[in-house]
Amino acid sequence: MEVTVRTWGNLRRFLPGGVDTATVEVRDGATIDDLTAQLALAHDVWAVAVNGQVVSFSTTLSPGDQVFLFDHLHGG
């Protein structure tokens, strides 16, 4: 299934070409933990939101989810 991943700050380096948004194919039943491991950024993500809701890393993804990944240095 496909989800859209958006990153900020230093996390952009993990997406192809350093873009901030990418569509990523994950297995059915994948969690945020699975996604961050697949993208090799498991130890760099501090917070995550799915479809605008802050969620835990054990949250199961659904097709078409919008996943926002934040590093610990991102500020506003």
N, C-alpha and C positions, 0 to 999 in steps of 0.2 A: 504494500500500500504506500501511497505517497503522502508526505506531510511537508509543509513549508516551514523552513527554519530561518529565523532572523537573528543575527548576532550584532553585538555592539563592541566597540573598543577593540581590545587585543584579541577577542574571539574571532574576528574576521579572518585572521590568518589560517583558520582551520577549514574554511569553505574554499572551494575551487576558485582560483583567481583573486582571492581576497575580497570577494563580493560580500555584501552584508545580508543578502537573502538568496536562498536556494531551495529548490524542490529536492527532497531526499526520499529515496525508496527505503522503507524499513519493513521488517517482517510483520505479519499479522500478530497482534498481541504484544508488540514491542512497548517498552516503557521508556520514560525519559532517560533512565539509567542506561538502557540499551542504546538509545540514540546517541547519547554523549560518548559512550564507549565506541560506537561505530565511527563517529567523527573524530576520535582520538582527542577529545577535549574534556573527558570525565573529571579530571582534577582541576580544571580551570573555570568551571561554571559555578557561580555562587548562588544564583536564583534563576527560576524558570517560571514562565507563564504559558498557559495554553488557552488560546481563544480569549485572551484578556483576563484570565483568572490565574492568580499565583497558585501553583500546585507543588506537590512533593515529587521527588525524583522517582518514586515508585508508581506514578500515575501511568495508566495504560493509554496509549495513543489510539486515535481513530482516524480513518481515512479523511484527508482534507484538513486536519488540524493545523492551526497556525501556532508554531512553537517559537517563543521568544527566549533567548538565552542571554544571561547577564553575567559579566565577570565582576569580581570584587572591587575593581578600580573604577568602574563606570559611575560617573556622577552627572549632575544636572546643572 
